[in-house]
Amino acid sequence: MRGEFGSISRKGFEVKFNYGLRSRSHRVVQDSSMVVDALRQSCWANMPPELLRDVLMRIEASESTWPPRKNVVACAGVCRSWREITKEIVKTPELSGKLTFPISLKQPGPRGSLLQCFIKRNRSNQTYHLYLGLNQASTDDGKFLLAARKCRRPTCTDYIISLNADDVSKGSTTYIGKLRSNFLGTKFTVYDAQPPNAGARISKSRSTRRLGSRQVSPRVPAGNYPVAHISYELNVLGSRGPRRMQCVMDAIPANAIEPGGVAPTQTEFVLSNVDSFPSFPFFRSKSNRTESLHSGLLSGPKDEMLVLKNKAPRWHEQLQCWCLNFNGRVTVASVKNFQLVASAENGVAGQEHENVILQFGKVGKDVFTMDYQYPISAFQAFAICLSSFDTKIACE
């Protein structure tokens, strides 16, 4: 059975669909519904659910790390029945500590342990690539996760974030959000292309407007869902002193870091056609963007939102520098290095207040480690780290 699964590929499906058609000059365009129907009636789609679930559970358990874990993603792309069962079997990063599907990048990280990633910077084209570390070395060919491109504006700077390293633009179907700074580089806002609670819908009174005798649904612009605000304080010591930063997580409640606390978890991207099979290695589609502008965001006062602050470094007399314990994950001194913990204004104390939620540091000329855990996601952590790259006129 294992050998049979190894032969499944998109090419194999294309061969099956094109079998019996005419030559290329006489080939006609097939209706997409015919392709889906043919796939549903294939031998793979008609496997007994109990047998299919057992096989997929074995594959998910055996392929626990990348790159072998791509086989789990391939199983989810076979057909709808395979996809639904695979989605039930594969747990969120909070429970499994693994990143499998693209939506995993929007879900909170694991509890109690840091998920180790690294960022590679390309100075020539102002791009940043996030990778999942496959081993302790941060210079290996990790699993690509996200890409960002720096775009300078007259009054601000944007960092466009995409799932596709070859198409980093707001018009791309793989665009998932952005980071925007003010002119001084001291205040940043993280925007999500979709609301944190993707299941919420706007009310009928707000979702439609009348145009003559017709009702037209408004198009909500992409990237208009603020999920975090980052601020850097003025450094009176200039470049000789450490930076002081604070992050207000608009969509995460302060009690999320307490035992039993819960952070919003997206379960899927908003799809326009759930039966489509995209060419991108993960299944995704264009968002219909019909959610409320503020759905999923906390509506309470600021003290109900999770506030993160950088952990204060200590001055080392012998080394004559500011030091933080990164547990070997950071090897090069840099003003960009930081660790974020829960702020005291959240009302938490004890171990929850000392746990590092996000740490970022330099290990090479253009290589930086990024480790994060619950309750923030890889997307949120990546955006926060991008703010450290930006030039801060008033802070340095």
C-alpha positions as a LaTeX table, in Angstrom:
\begin{tabular}{lrrr}
\hline
Residue & $x$ (\AA) & $y$ (\AA) & $z$ (\AA) \\
\hline
Met1 & 0.00 & 0.00 & 0.00 \\
Arg2 & 2.86 & 2.38 & 0.82 \\
Gly3 & 4.35 & 1.86 & $-2.60$ \\
Glu4 & 1.05 & 2.68 & $-4.26$ \\
Phe5 & 0.82 & 6.01 & $-2.43$ \\
Gly6 & 4.30 & 6.92 & $-3.55$ \\
Ser7 & 3.12 & 7.02 & $-7.15$ \\
Ile8 & 0.42 & 9.64 & $-6.54$ \\
Ser9 & 1.23 & 12.96 & $-8.22$ \\
Arg10 & $-0.44$ & 15.77 & $-10.07$ \\
Lys11 & 1.11 & 14.47 & $-13.28$ \\
Gly12 & $-0.56$ & 11.15 & $-12.69$ \\
Phe13 & $-3.95$ & 12.81 & $-12.42$ \\
Glu14 & $-3.34$ & 14.86 & $-15.56$ \\
Val15 & $-2.50$ & 11.72 & $-17.49$ \\
Lys16 & $-5.72$ & 10.09 & $-16.35$ \\
Phe17 & $-7.80$ & 13.11 & $-17.29$ \\
Asn18 & $-6.18$ & 13.54 & $-20.69$ \\
Tyr19 & $-6.40$ & 9.87 & $-21.61$ \\
Gly20 & $-8.49$ & 9.30 & $-24.72$ \\
Leu21 & $-8.46$ & 12.98 & $-25.79$ \\
Arg22 & $-7.43$ & 14.09 & $-29.24$ \\
Ser23 & $-4.05$ & 15.44 & $-30.24$ \\
Arg24 & $-2.90$ & 18.85 & $-29.01$ \\
Ser25 & $-4.19$ & 20.63 & $-32.14$ \\
His26 & $-7.69$ & 19.16 & $-31.59$ \\
Arg27 & $-7.68$ & 19.27 & $-27.78$ \\
Val28 & $-10.64$ & 21.05 & $-26.24$ \\
Val29 & $-10.96$ & 22.77 & $-22.89$ \\
Gln30 & $-12.65$ & 20.53 & $-20.34$ \\
Asp31 & $-15.20$ & 21.82 & $-17.92$ \\
Ser32 & $-13.76$ & 22.03 & $-14.39$ \\
Ser33 & $-16.80$ & 20.26 & $-12.98$ \\
Met34 & $-16.08$ & 17.26 & $-15.24$ \\
Val35 & $-12.55$ & 17.08 & $-13.83$ \\
Val36 & $-13.82$ & 17.19 & $-10.25$ \\
Asp37 & $-16.47$ & 14.53 & $-10.98$ \\
Ala38 & $-13.87$ & 12.28 & $-12.54$ \\
Leu39 & $-11.67$ & 12.72 & $-9.49$ \\
Arg40 & $-14.50$ & 11.95 & $-7.10$ \\
Gln41 & $-15.25$ & 8.73 & $-8.97$ \\
Ser42 & $-11.64$ & 7.58 & $-8.97$ \\
Cys43 & $-10.51$ & 4.59 & $-6.99$ \\
Trp44 & $-8.74$ & 6.83 & $-4.49$ \\
Ala45 & $-11.89$ & 8.82 & $-3.67$ \\
Asn46 & $-13.93$ & 5.64 & $-3.21$ \\
Met47 & $-11.69$ & 4.06 & $-0.61$ \\
Pro48 & $-13.56$ & 2.93 & 2.56 \\
Pro49 & $-13.42$ & 5.81 & 5.10 \\
Glu50 & $-12.11$ & 3.55 & 7.88 \\
Leu51 & $-9.24$ & 2.26 & 5.74 \\
Leu52 & $-8.49$ & 5.74 & 4.41 \\
Arg53 & $-8.37$ & 7.25 & 7.90 \\
Asp54 & $-6.03$ & 4.51 & 9.13 \\
Val55 & $-3.69$ & 4.97 & 6.17 \\
Leu56 & $-3.61$ & 8.76 & 6.54 \\
Met57 & $-3.01$ & 8.52 & 10.28 \\
Arg58 & $-0.03$ & 6.26 & 9.64 \\
Ile59 & 1.38 & 8.67 & 7.06 \\
Glu60 & 0.87 & 11.67 & 9.35 \\
Ala61 & 2.60 & 9.91 & 12.25 \\
Ser62 & 5.56 & 8.69 & 10.19 \\
Glu63 & 6.20 & 11.92 & 8.26 \\
Ser64 & 6.62 & 14.20 & 11.27 \\
Thr65 & 9.35 & 16.50 & 9.93 \\
Trp66 & 10.09 & 18.35 & 6.71 \\
Pro67 & 10.82 & 17.56 & 3.93 \\
Pro68 & 9.07 & 14.14 & 4.31 \\
Arg69 & 6.01 & 15.93 & 5.71 \\
Lys70 & 5.21 & 17.14 & 2.21 \\
Asn71 & 3.60 & 13.72 & 1.71 \\
Val72 & 0.91 & 14.71 & 4.22 \\
Val73 & 0.19 & 17.84 & 2.18 \\
Ala74 & 0.09 & 15.74 & $-1.01$ \\
Cys75 & $-2.53$ & 13.47 & 0.56 \\
Ala76 & $-4.71$ & 16.48 & 1.31 \\
Gly77 & $-4.59$ & 17.45 & $-2.37$ \\
Val78 & $-5.89$ & 14.15 & $-3.77$ \\
Cys79 & $-9.61$ & 14.89 & $-3.46$ \\
Arg80 & $-12.19$ & 16.36 & $-1.13$ \\
Ser81 & $-12.66$ & 13.24 & 1.03 \\
Trp82 & $-8.90$ & 12.90 & 1.51 \\
Arg83 & $-8.60$ & 16.59 & 2.30 \\
Glu84 & $-11.35$ & 16.58 & 4.93 \\
Ile85 & $-9.96$ & 13.54 & 6.75 \\
Thr86 & $-6.40$ & 14.91 & 6.59 \\
Lys87 & $-7.55$ & 18.22 & 8.07 \\
Glu88 & $-9.17$ & 16.31 & 10.94 \\
Ile89 & $-6.04$ & 14.28 & 11.60 \\
Val90 & $-3.47$ & 17.08 & 11.39 \\
Lys91 & $-3.51$ & 19.09 & 14.62 \\
Thr92 & $-2.79$ & 22.80 & 15.00 \\
Pro93 & 0.75 & 23.96 & 15.90 \\
Glu94 & $-0.50$ & 24.64 & 19.44 \\
Leu95 & $-1.14$ & 20.93 & 19.98 \\
Ser96 & 1.35 & 19.28 & 17.61 \\
Gly97 & 4.22 & 21.77 & 17.45 \\
Lys98 & 4.32 & 21.25 & 13.67 \\
Leu99 & 3.72 & 23.50 & 10.66 \\
Thr100 & 1.95 & 21.58 & 7.92 \\
Phe101 & $-0.48$ & 23.69 & 5.88 \\
Pro102 & $-0.29$ & 27.42 & 5.03 \\
Ile103 & $-3.02$ & 28.18 & 7.57 \\
Ser104 & $-0.59$ & 26.93 & 10.24 \\
Leu105 & 1.31 & 30.19 & 9.75 \\
Lys106 & $-1.76$ & 32.10 & 10.96 \\
Gln107 & $-2.32$ & 29.86 & 13.99 \\
Pro108 & $-0.71$ & 30.27 & 17.44 \\
Gly109 & 2.53 & 28.40 & 17.98 \\
Pro110 & 3.12 & 25.51 & 20.40 \\
Arg111 & 2.62 & 25.88 & 24.14 \\
Gly112 & 5.64 & 25.54 & 26.38 \\
Ser113 & 8.29 & 25.37 & 23.65 \\
Leu114 & 9.73 & 27.70 & 21.03 \\
Leu115 & 9.33 & 26.85 & 17.34 \\
Gln116 & 12.72 & 27.52 & 15.76 \\
Cys117 & 12.87 & 29.44 & 12.48 \\
Phe118 & 15.32 & 31.76 & 10.78 \\
Ile119 & 15.21 & 34.76 & 8.44 \\
Lys120 & 17.50 & 35.40 & 5.49 \\
Arg121 & 17.88 & 38.99 & 4.30 \\
Asn122 & 18.71 & 39.96 & 0.72 \\
Arg123 & 20.05 & 43.51 & 0.72 \\
Ser124 & 20.12 & 43.85 & $-3.07$ \\
Asn125 & 16.37 & 43.50 & $-3.61$ \\
Gln126 & 15.18 & 44.34 & $-0.09$ \\
Thr127 & 13.52 & 40.98 & 0.53 \\
Tyr128 & 13.30 & 38.77 & 3.61 \\
His129 & 12.59 & 35.03 & 3.60 \\
Leu130 & 11.37 & 33.08 & 6.63 \\
Tyr131 & 12.35 & 29.41 & 6.91 \\
Leu132 & 11.55 & 26.63 & 9.32 \\
Gly133 & 14.76 & 25.28 & 10.79 \\
Leu134 & 15.25 & 21.60 & 9.94 \\
Asn135 & 18.12 & 21.18 & 12.42 \\
Gln136 & 20.07 & 23.21 & 14.95 \\
Ala137 & 22.08 & 24.96 & 12.21 \\
Ser138 & 20.39 & 28.14 & 11.06 \\
Thr139 & 22.26 & 28.22 & 7.76 \\
Asp140 & 20.76 & 25.05 & 6.29 \\
Asp141 & 18.20 & 24.90 & 3.51 \\
Gly142 & 15.15 & 25.10 & 5.73 \\
Lys143 & 11.51 & 24.77 & 4.77 \\
Phe144 & 10.35 & 28.03 & 3.17 \\
Leu145 & 7.44 & 29.63 & 5.02 \\
Leu146 & 6.97 & 33.33 & 4.15 \\
Ala147 & 8.54 & 36.13 & 2.12 \\
Ala148 & 8.49 & 39.89 & 2.62 \\
Arg149 & 9.52 & 42.80 & 0.41 \\
Lys150 & 10.34 & 46.31 & 1.58 \\
Cys151 & 8.53 & 49.12 & $-0.23$ \\
Arg152 & 9.50 & 52.70 & 0.58 \\
Arg153 & 6.79 & 55.36 & 0.48 \\
Pro154 & 7.13 & 59.17 & 0.83 \\
Thr155 & 5.75 & 59.13 & 4.38 \\
Cys156 & 6.08 & 55.49 & 5.48 \\
Thr157 & 7.55 & 52.09 & 4.69 \\
Asp158 & 5.58 & 48.94 & 3.86 \\
Tyr159 & 6.71 & 45.34 & 4.17 \\
Ile160 & 4.49 & 43.20 & 1.93 \\
Ile161 & 4.20 & 39.61 & 3.22 \\
Ser162 & 3.36 & 36.69 & 0.92 \\
Leu163 & 3.25 & 32.90 & 0.88 \\
Asn164 & 5.08 & 32.89 & $-2.46$ \\
Ala165 & 8.71 & 33.99 & $-2.66$ \\
Asp166 & 8.37 & 34.68 & $-6.40$ \\
Asp167 & 5.28 & 36.90 & $-6.16$ \\
Val168 & 5.48 & 39.34 & $-3.24$ \\
Ser169 & 2.84 & 41.96 & $-4.02$ \\
Lys170 & $-0.51$ & 43.11 & $-2.67$ \\
Gly171 & $-2.23$ & 42.02 & $-5.88$ \\
Ser172 & $-1.05$ & 38.44 & $-5.52$ \\
Thr173 & $-3.41$ & 35.66 & $-4.43$ \\
Thr174 & $-0.70$ & 34.63 & $-1.96$ \\
Tyr175 & $-0.65$ & 38.01 & $-0.19$ \\
Ile176 & $-1.49$ & 37.53 & 3.50 \\
Gly177 & $-0.66$ & 40.85 & 5.14 \\
Lys178 & 1.79 & 43.69 & 5.60 \\
Leu179 & 3.75 & 45.76 & 8.11 \\
Arg180 & 3.60 & 49.56 & 7.87 \\
Ser181 & 5.85 & 52.05 & 9.68 \\
Asn182 & 5.62 & 55.77 & 10.26 \\
Phe183 & 8.17 & 58.18 & 8.81 \\
Leu184 & 10.49 & 58.00 & 11.84 \\
Gly185 & 10.38 & 54.21 & 12.03 \\
Thr186 & 9.23 & 54.27 & 15.64 \\
Lys187 & 5.65 & 53.04 & 15.26 \\
Phe188 & 4.45 & 50.06 & 13.21 \\
Thr189 & 1.11 & 48.44 & 12.46 \\
Val190 & 0.67 & 44.82 & 11.41 \\
Tyr191 & $-2.21$ & 44.31 & 8.96 \\
Asp192 & $-3.78$ & 40.95 & 8.18 \\
Ala193 & $-5.35$ & 40.34 & 4.77 \\
Gln194 & $-8.12$ & 38.44 & 6.58 \\
Pro195 & $-9.70$ & 39.03 & 9.98 \\
Pro196 & $-8.38$ & 36.86 & 12.84 \\
Asn197 & $-11.81$ & 35.23 & 13.11 \\
Ala198 & $-12.36$ & 34.20 & 9.50 \\
Gly199 & $-15.77$ & 32.72 & 10.30 \\
Ala200 & $-17.37$ & 36.03 & 11.22 \\
Arg201 & $-19.57$ & 37.78 & 8.69 \\
Ile202 & $-20.76$ & 41.35 & 8.49 \\
Ser203 & $-24.41$ & 42.05 & 9.12 \\
Lys204 & $-26.78$ & 42.50 & 6.22 \\
Ser205 & $-27.22$ & 46.20 & 6.90 \\
Arg206 & $-23.46$ & 46.75 & 6.57 \\
Ser207 & $-22.63$ & 44.13 & 3.96 \\
Thr208 & $-24.73$ & 45.54 & 1.12 \\
Arg209 & $-25.55$ & 48.90 & $-0.39$ \\
Arg210 & $-28.24$ & 49.76 & $-2.89$ \\
Leu211 & $-27.33$ & 50.75 & $-6.42$ \\
Gly212 & $-30.56$ & 51.56 & $-8.22$ \\
Ser213 & $-32.72$ & 48.45 & $-7.84$ \\
Arg214 & $-29.78$ & 46.14 & $-7.08$ \\
Gln215 & $-27.95$ & 45.34 & $-3.89$ \\
Val216 & $-24.17$ & 45.33 & $-4.27$ \\
Ser217 & $-21.79$ & 43.81 & $-1.72$ \\
Pro218 & $-18.87$ & 46.14 & $-0.95$ \\
Arg219 & $-15.33$ & 44.97 & $-1.56$ \\
Val220 & $-13.30$ & 45.21 & 1.60 \\
Pro221 & $-9.74$ & 46.26 & 0.68 \\
Ala222 & $-7.05$ & 43.71 & 1.37 \\
Gly223 & $-4.78$ & 44.19 & 4.36 \\
Asn224 & $-7.09$ & 46.49 & 6.36 \\
Tyr225 & $-7.32$ & 44.36 & 9.49 \\
Pro226 & $-4.88$ & 45.70 & 12.11 \\
Val227 & $-3.81$ & 42.88 & 14.43 \\
Ala228 & $-0.82$ & 44.40 & 16.22 \\
His229 & 0.80 & 47.74 & 17.00 \\
Ile230 & 4.55 & 48.02 & 17.66 \\
Ser231 & 6.29 & 51.05 & 19.15 \\
Tyr232 & 9.94 & 51.83 & 19.83 \\
Glu233 & 10.85 & 54.34 & 22.53 \\
Leu234 & 13.47 & 57.05 & 22.16 \\
Asn235 & 16.90 & 55.74 & 23.11 \\
Val236 & 18.74 & 58.39 & 25.11 \\
Leu237 & 22.02 & 56.45 & 24.78 \\
Gly238 & 21.81 & 56.34 & 20.98 \\
Ser239 & 23.30 & 53.30 & 19.25 \\
Arg240 & 25.21 & 52.38 & 22.43 \\
Gly241 & 22.09 & 51.36 & 24.33 \\
Pro242 & 19.48 & 48.64 & 23.76 \\
Arg243 & 16.20 & 49.38 & 22.10 \\
Arg244 & 12.97 & 49.49 & 24.07 \\
Met245 & 9.92 & 48.15 & 22.25 \\
Gln246 & 6.32 & 47.31 & 23.04 \\
Cys247 & 3.77 & 45.29 & 21.07 \\
Val248 & 0.02 & 45.53 & 21.58 \\
Met249 & $-1.67$ & 42.45 & 20.11 \\
Asp250 & $-5.13$ & 43.69 & 19.11 \\
Ala251 & $-6.58$ & 40.24 & 18.47 \\
Ile252 & $-5.11$ & 38.33 & 21.43 \\
Pro253 & $-6.62$ & 38.67 & 24.93 \\
Ala254 & $-4.26$ & 39.24 & 27.84 \\
Asn255 & $-5.38$ & 36.06 & 29.59 \\
Ala256 & $-4.23$ & 33.93 & 26.61 \\
Ile257 & $-0.85$ & 33.40 & 28.29 \\
Glu258 & $-2.42$ & 32.14 & 31.52 \\
Pro259 & $-3.10$ & 28.42 & 32.08 \\
Gly260 & $-6.27$ & 27.60 & 30.20 \\
Gly261 & $-6.17$ & 30.86 & 28.26 \\
Val262 & $-7.28$ & 30.81 & 24.63 \\
Ala263 & $-6.06$ & 32.83 & 21.64 \\
Pro264 & $-8.09$ & 33.19 & 18.40 \\
Thr265 & $-7.22$ & 30.43 & 15.93 \\
Gln266 & $-8.00$ & 30.63 & 12.21 \\
Thr267 & $-9.05$ & 27.28 & 10.81 \\
Glu268 & $-8.86$ & 28.05 & 7.09 \\
Phe269 & $-8.36$ & 30.74 & 4.52 \\
Val270 & $-11.58$ & 32.10 & 3.03 \\
Leu271 & $-11.88$ & 30.15 & $-0.21$ \\
Ser272 & $-13.80$ & 31.14 & $-3.31$ \\
Asn273 & $-13.91$ & 27.57 & $-4.61$ \\
Val274 & $-13.25$ & 24.71 & $-2.23$ \\
Asp275 & $-13.02$ & 22.22 & $-5.08$ \\
Ser276 & $-10.17$ & 23.98 & $-6.84$ \\
Phe277 & $-6.71$ & 22.43 & $-6.99$ \\
Pro278 & $-4.14$ & 25.25 & $-7.18$ \\
Ser279 & $-0.64$ & 24.80 & $-8.54$ \\
Phe280 & 0.87 & 26.19 & $-5.33$ \\
Pro281 & 2.23 & 23.39 & $-3.10$ \\
Phe282 & $-0.45$ & 24.11 & $-0.49$ \\
Phe283 & $-4.15$ & 24.48 & $-1.16$ \\
Arg284 & $-5.27$ & 28.10 & $-1.15$ \\
Ser285 & $-7.49$ & 30.38 & $-3.14$ \\
Lys286 & $-8.52$ & 33.99 & $-3.48$ \\
Ser287 & $-10.35$ & 35.44 & $-0.52$ \\
Asn288 & $-13.85$ & 36.76 & $-1.12$ \\
Arg289 & $-13.12$ & 39.33 & 1.59 \\
Thr290 & $-16.70$ & 39.67 & 2.80 \\
Glu291 & $-15.85$ & 39.66 & 6.49 \\
Ser292 & $-16.31$ & 42.62 & 8.78 \\
Leu293 & $-13.44$ & 45.04 & 8.99 \\
His294 & $-13.10$ & 44.49 & 12.71 \\
Ser295 & $-14.50$ & 41.00 & 13.13 \\
Gly296 & $-12.35$ & 38.86 & 15.38 \\
Leu297 & $-10.68$ & 41.88 & 16.97 \\
Leu298 & $-11.12$ & 42.63 & 20.63 \\
Ser299 & $-13.66$ & 45.37 & 21.22 \\
Gly300 & $-12.72$ & 46.05 & 24.83 \\
Pro301 & $-10.26$ & 48.60 & 26.25 \\
Lys302 & $-6.53$ & 48.39 & 25.77 \\
Asp303 & $-5.93$ & 46.54 & 29.04 \\
Glu304 & $-7.81$ & 43.52 & 27.67 \\
Met305 & $-5.32$ & 43.09 & 24.85 \\
Leu306 & $-2.07$ & 41.20 & 25.24 \\
Val307 & 0.86 & 43.60 & 25.63 \\
Leu308 & 4.41 & 42.38 & 24.98 \\
Lys309 & 7.60 & 44.23 & 25.87 \\
Asn310 & 11.25 & 43.50 & 25.27 \\
Lys311 & 13.12 & 41.79 & 28.08 \\
Ala312 & 15.62 & 44.20 & 29.57 \\
Pro313 & 19.24 & 43.13 & 28.96 \\
Arg314 & 21.87 & 43.34 & 31.66 \\
Trp315 & 25.21 & 45.07 & 31.39 \\
His316 & 28.19 & 42.68 & 31.38 \\
Glu317 & 31.20 & 44.39 & 32.95 \\
Gln318 & 33.80 & 42.00 & 31.54 \\
Leu319 & 32.44 & 41.99 & 28.00 \\
Gln320 & 31.42 & 45.65 & 28.18 \\
Cys321 & 28.14 & 45.03 & 26.40 \\
Trp322 & 24.44 & 44.43 & 26.99 \\
Cys323 & 23.63 & 40.72 & 27.28 \\
Leu324 & 20.57 & 38.45 & 27.05 \\
Asn325 & 20.41 & 34.68 & 27.39 \\
Phe326 & 19.33 & 33.31 & 24.01 \\
Asn327 & 20.32 & 29.74 & 24.93 \\
Gly328 & 22.83 & 29.56 & 22.10 \\
Arg329 & 20.40 & 30.68 & 19.39 \\
Val330 & 22.09 & 34.09 & 18.86 \\
Thr331 & 25.83 & 34.42 & 18.27 \\
Val332 & 26.38 & 37.99 & 16.96 \\
Ala333 & 25.86 & 41.14 & 19.00 \\
Ser334 & 23.36 & 43.50 & 17.37 \\
Val335 & 21.00 & 46.28 & 18.37 \\
Lys336 & 18.31 & 44.33 & 16.48 \\
Asn337 & 18.42 & 41.41 & 18.94 \\
Phe338 & 15.47 & 41.19 & 21.33 \\
Gln339 & 13.30 & 38.93 & 23.47 \\
Leu340 & 9.60 & 39.65 & 24.04 \\
Val341 & 7.78 & 38.70 & 27.25 \\
Ala342 & 4.35 & 39.57 & 28.64 \\
Ser343 & 4.19 & 43.07 & 30.03 \\
Ala344 & 3.45 & 43.62 & 33.73 \\
Glu345 & 0.42 & 45.70 & 32.77 \\
Asn346 & $-1.29$ & 42.48 & 31.65 \\
Gly347 & $-1.71$ & 41.63 & 35.31 \\
Val348 & 0.23 & 38.37 & 35.05 \\
Ala349 & 2.92 & 37.26 & 37.44 \\
Gly350 & 5.24 & 34.35 & 38.03 \\
Gln351 & 6.46 & 32.06 & 35.27 \\
Glu352 & 3.99 & 33.36 & 32.66 \\
His353 & 5.59 & 36.79 & 32.97 \\
Glu354 & 9.12 & 35.41 & 32.43 \\
Asn355 & 8.41 & 33.10 & 29.49 \\
Val356 & 9.94 & 34.32 & 26.24 \\
Ile357 & 7.16 & 34.46 & 23.63 \\
Leu358 & 9.36 & 35.68 & 20.76 \\
Gln359 & 13.10 & 36.02 & 20.38 \\
Phe360 & 15.06 & 37.35 & 17.43 \\
Gly361 & 18.79 & 37.65 & 16.94 \\
Lys362 & 21.68 & 37.73 & 14.53 \\
Val363 & 23.82 & 34.69 & 13.70 \\
Gly364 & 25.44 & 35.81 & 10.43 \\
Lys365 & 25.84 & 38.73 & 8.06 \\
Asp366 & 22.29 & 38.43 & 6.74 \\
Val367 & 20.94 & 35.51 & 8.77 \\
Phe368 & 18.78 & 35.90 & 11.89 \\
Thr369 & 17.02 & 33.36 & 14.10 \\
Met370 & 13.34 & 33.76 & 14.97 \\
Asp371 & 11.82 & 31.57 & 17.68 \\
Tyr372 & 8.21 & 31.95 & 18.79 \\
Gln373 & 5.52 & 30.17 & 20.78 \\
Tyr374 & 1.89 & 30.45 & 21.88 \\
Pro375 & $-0.11$ & 32.70 & 21.71 \\
Ile376 & 1.34 & 34.45 & 18.62 \\
Ser377 & 1.53 & 32.98 & 15.12 \\
Ala378 & 4.42 & 32.71 & 12.66 \\
Phe379 & 2.90 & 35.52 & 10.59 \\
Gln380 & 2.66 & 37.84 & 13.59 \\
Ala381 & 6.16 & 36.92 & 14.79 \\
Phe382 & 7.63 & 37.50 & 11.31 \\
Ala383 & 5.97 & 40.93 & 11.05 \\
Ile384 & 7.27 & 41.96 & 14.48 \\
Cys385 & 10.80 & 40.88 & 13.52 \\
Leu386 & 10.60 & 42.85 & 10.28 \\
Ser387 & 10.09 & 46.00 & 12.35 \\
Ser388 & 13.55 & 45.47 & 13.86 \\
Phe389 & 15.14 & 45.68 & 10.39 \\
Asp390 & 13.65 & 49.10 & 9.65 \\
Thr391 & 15.78 & 52.23 & 10.14 \\
Lys392 & 14.79 & 54.14 & 13.28 \\
Ile393 & 15.79 & 57.77 & 12.88 \\
Ala394 & 14.64 & 58.84 & 16.33 \\
Cys395 & 16.03 & 55.83 & 18.21 \\
Glu396 & 19.59 & 55.54 & 16.92 \\
\hline
\end{tabular}
